Amino acid sequence: MANHFLVLQTDFGLGDGAVAAMYGVAYTVDPRLRISNLTHEIPPYDIFAASYRLLQTIKYWPEETVFVSVVDPGVGSARKSVVAKTKTGHYIITPDNGTLTHVAAHLGLEAVKEIDEIKNRLPHSEESHTFHGRDVYVYNGAMLANNADYFNQLEKTVAVEDVTTFELGELYEADGVIHGTVDILDIRFGSLWTNIPSSTLKTAGIENGDTISVTIYHNGIKHYQNYILFGHSFADVLVGEPIGYINSLLNLGVAINQKNFAETYGVGTGIDWQIEVRKI
């Protein structure tokens, strides 16, 4: 059985024919496939963003949905190509370069198979070594979305603990202060999405309507500090005022109502950007 859902993510953009070529390969394998785009606007080579966006999206799709994520700065190198089955019953086809980090940490991987890039690829593409998104990843994604047993037909198993991952930001509470990181942005609006879950805020006694102290550091140097409202939504403050809130992933977000927080204060993302939060 298979549900025929295939979801694509790349850093290719839509300025040329690369994504359309991937669609064509998938439909050649099975014209019944239902193909959707997660995004094709991952910043070039940004494996962290690719990993995070998978976590952001995957659990809202039915079981057996196949995700193809191609952010592959090592294309043509010795890095593996893999298919991961998650503990939620989804499949991810991707380079083994860290793209599975967030899903592995938060959802869990049940099993992983290696794709033979010589055997399991688009027929007659053997001389192409720089477009594995078309020739390897979406081809295998379409085969799997067409027939879930294709996963079992892949011969080589990769131990889950051997999958390539990168370091995620620390999260801990000490002396009434929650320490976390700014993981990523709500891109279009520039809001900060942190790794601090709502459960940690509740444990610290932070409730809607409280004032919280927010301090942001870059590589240990203080970059921003303010007292802001912790509210339900942006409308709880006036236009131009900052607010803390629970985002769609049930983590702490920090925003400015109808303005771009990241641009206004020059805040970036990743483990070099730490955030401290406490109740006032």
C-alpha positions as a printed Julia matrix, in Angstrom:
280×3 Matrix{Float64}:
  0.0    0.0     0.0
  1.0    3.62   -0.52
 -0.87   6.9    -0.23
  0.83   8.41   -3.33
  1.73  11.65   -1.51
  5.16  13.04   -2.43
  6.4   16.27   -0.81
  9.47  18.07   -2.16
 11.95  20.39   -0.45
 15.08  21.88   -2.03
 17.33  24.93   -2.1
 16.9   25.15   -5.88
 14.43  28.03   -6.04
 11.98  28.28   -8.95
 14.07  30.41  -11.28
 14.88  27.59  -13.68
 13.63  24.15  -14.7
 15.17  22.05  -11.92
 12.01  21.56   -9.86
  9.89  20.99  -12.96
 12.34  18.28  -14.04
 11.89  16.6   -10.67
  8.12  16.68  -11.12
  8.5   15.15  -14.56
 10.61  12.27  -13.29
  8.11  11.56  -10.51
  5.13  11.57  -12.88
  7.0    9.32  -15.3
  7.34   6.76  -12.51
  3.68   7.09  -11.51
  1.26   9.66  -13.0
 -1.12   9.06  -10.08
  1.25  10.7    -7.59
  0.03  13.76   -5.7
  3.05  16.04   -5.48
  3.31  19.07   -3.17
  6.08  21.51   -2.35
  7.25  21.95    1.21
  9.55  24.75    0.02
 12.16  25.34   -2.63
 13.46  28.46   -0.87
 15.82  26.88    1.67
 18.88  29.18    1.7
 21.59  27.63   -0.5
 23.48  24.83    1.28
 21.62  25.46    4.59
 21.28  21.94    5.96
 20.09  23.22    9.35
 17.12  25.01    7.77
 16.26  21.92    5.71
 16.32  19.79    8.84
 14.13  22.23   10.78
 11.54  22.67    8.01
 11.04  18.91    7.83
 10.26  18.82   11.55
  7.94  21.82   11.13
  5.89  20.05    8.47
  6.09  16.29    8.55
  3.68  15.42   11.37
  0.82  17.23    9.65
  0.88  14.81    6.71
 -0.69  11.32    6.65
  1.38   8.26    7.46
  3.39   6.84    4.54
  3.8   10.28    2.96
  7.21  10.44    1.27
  9.34  13.56    1.71
 12.24  14.28   -0.61
 14.67  16.86    0.79
 17.55  17.94   -1.42
 19.96  20.4     0.16
 23.15  18.77   -0.95
 26.39  20.77   -0.9
 28.26  17.45   -1.09
 26.58  16.21   -4.28
 28.83  13.78   -6.1
 30.97  13.13   -3.02
 31.16  10.04   -0.81
 28.2   11.12    1.36
 25.41   8.52    1.43
 21.94   8.85    0.01
 19.36   7.4     2.4
 15.7    6.66    2.98
 14.61   7.04    6.6
 11.37   5.68    8.02
 10.32   7.77   11.0
  8.6    6.51   14.13
  5.56   8.49   12.96
  5.33   6.32    9.84
  6.64   8.83    7.3
  9.54   8.45    4.88
 12.33  10.94    4.14
 14.71  10.6     1.19
 17.75  12.84    1.52
 21.53  13.03    1.57
 22.97  11.71    4.82
 24.44  15.11    5.68
 22.54  16.2     8.78
 19.15  16.85    7.19
 17.59  14.21    9.46
 18.83  15.84   12.68
 15.65  17.5    13.97
 13.36  14.64   12.98
 15.69  12.11   14.58
 15.84  14.11   17.82
 12.15  14.99   18.16
 10.19  12.3    16.28
 12.65   9.42   16.09
 13.85   7.17   13.28
 12.58   3.61   13.05
 14.83   2.37   10.25
 17.19   3.72    7.58
 18.22   2.24    4.2
 21.0    3.36    1.91
 20.23   4.09   -1.73
 22.61   2.54   -4.24
 23.3    5.6    -6.42
 24.38   3.4    -9.32
 21.56   0.85   -9.21
 18.62   2.82   -7.79
 18.41   5.86  -10.05
 16.66   7.3   -13.07
 17.44   5.04  -16.05
 20.06   6.39  -18.47
 21.23   9.09  -16.02
 24.46   7.35  -15.07
 26.74   9.99  -16.56
 25.13  12.81  -14.57
 26.79  13.47  -11.21
 25.5   16.91  -10.15
 21.69  16.6   -10.19
 20.95  13.82   -7.75
 17.73  15.63   -6.82
 16.35  14.59  -10.2
 18.31  11.41  -10.89
 18.37   9.78   -7.45
 16.19  11.43   -4.82
 12.92  12.2    -6.56
 13.19   9.0    -8.59
 13.44   6.92   -5.43
 10.8    9.08   -3.76
  8.37   8.35   -6.59
  9.15   4.63   -6.47
  8.42   4.6    -2.73
  5.29   6.76   -2.97
  4.04   4.34   -5.62
  4.8    1.23   -3.55
  5.63   1.34    0.17
  7.3   -2.09   -0.11
 10.07  -0.43   -2.14
 11.66   0.48    1.2
 12.12  -3.21    2.01
 13.6   -3.86   -1.43
 16.56  -1.56   -0.69
 19.26  -3.98    0.36
 21.64  -2.04    2.59
 20.56  -1.06    6.12
 22.12   1.89    7.93
 22.13   1.79   11.74
 19.99   4.63   13.09
 22.79   5.69   15.41
 25.14   6.03   12.41
 22.99   8.63   10.65
 24.8   11.96   10.32
 23.53  14.64   12.71
 24.75  18.0    13.93
 24.67  19.71   17.31
 21.39  21.25   18.42
 21.16  24.18   20.81
 21.1   23.6    24.55
 17.91  23.99   26.57
 17.96  24.19   30.35
 16.63  26.15   33.33
 18.79  27.44   36.18
 17.93  29.86   38.99
 14.65  30.85   37.39
 16.21  31.58   33.99
 15.4   29.52   30.89
 18.37  29.17   28.53
 17.77  28.29   24.88
 18.68  29.19   21.32
 17.12  31.04   18.4
 16.65  28.12   16.02
 15.13  29.75   12.96
 12.99  32.61   11.68
  9.38  32.86   10.65
 10.97  34.01    7.42
  8.46  36.34    5.85
  7.73  38.22    9.08
 11.1   38.01   10.83
  9.85  36.56   14.1
 12.32  34.52   16.16
 11.48  30.86   16.74
 13.33  29.42   19.72
 13.89  25.89   21.01
 12.05  26.69   24.27
  8.82  24.63   24.44
  5.63  25.87   26.06
  5.96  23.13   28.69
  9.21  24.7    29.92
  7.55  28.1    30.17
  4.72  26.59   32.21
  7.2   24.87   34.53
  8.85  28.25   35.08
  5.49  29.75   36.01
  5.23  31.98   32.93
  1.6   32.58   31.96
 -0.29  34.68   29.47
 -0.2   38.33   30.49
  3.1   38.09   32.37
  6.04  40.35   31.67
  9.18  38.47   30.76
 12.8   39.49   30.48
 14.3   38.49   27.14
 18.04  38.65   26.63
 19.7   37.55   23.4
 23.42  36.8    23.08
 25.57  36.23   20.01
 28.54  34.02   20.81
 28.16  34.95   24.47
 28.04  38.73   23.88
 24.81  40.49   24.85
 23.02  41.66   21.72
 19.48  42.55   22.89
 17.63  42.9    26.17
 14.1   44.03   26.96
 11.07  43.44   29.14
  8.16  42.32   26.95
  4.64  40.97   27.29
  4.06  37.24   27.04
  0.75  37.09   25.2
 -1.58  34.97   23.1
 -1.03  36.76   19.79
  0.54  39.81   18.17
 -2.66  41.84   18.67
 -2.04  41.83   22.44
  0.43  44.7    21.92
  0.4   47.9    19.88
  1.88  47.99   16.39
  5.66  48.26   16.7
  5.84  46.71   20.17
  7.61  43.41   20.92
  5.83  40.34   22.25
  6.6   36.79   23.33
  4.12  34.13   22.22
  3.7   30.41   21.54
  4.3   29.65   17.87
  2.74  26.95   15.69
  5.27  24.36   16.9
  4.36  25.15   20.53
  7.7   26.84   21.19
  8.45  30.36   22.35
  8.48  32.95   19.59
  9.59  36.57   19.87
  8.16  39.13   17.46
  7.29  42.75   16.84
  3.67  43.4    15.95
  3.61  44.14   12.19
  7.38  44.6    11.98
 10.38  42.37   11.41
 12.17  41.56   14.69
 15.21  39.91   13.08
 15.86  42.85   10.75
 15.1   45.51   13.36
 17.61  44.15   15.86
 20.0   42.26   13.57
 19.33  38.87   15.16
 20.45  35.67   13.45
 19.78  31.99   14.04
 21.63  28.86   15.1
 23.49  27.7    18.19
 25.61  30.89   18.2
 22.46  32.87   19.06
 21.44  32.16   22.66
 18.33  33.44   24.42
 17.56  33.77   28.14
 14.02  34.2    29.43
 12.72  34.79   32.94
  9.53  35.96   34.56
  9.52  39.48   36.01
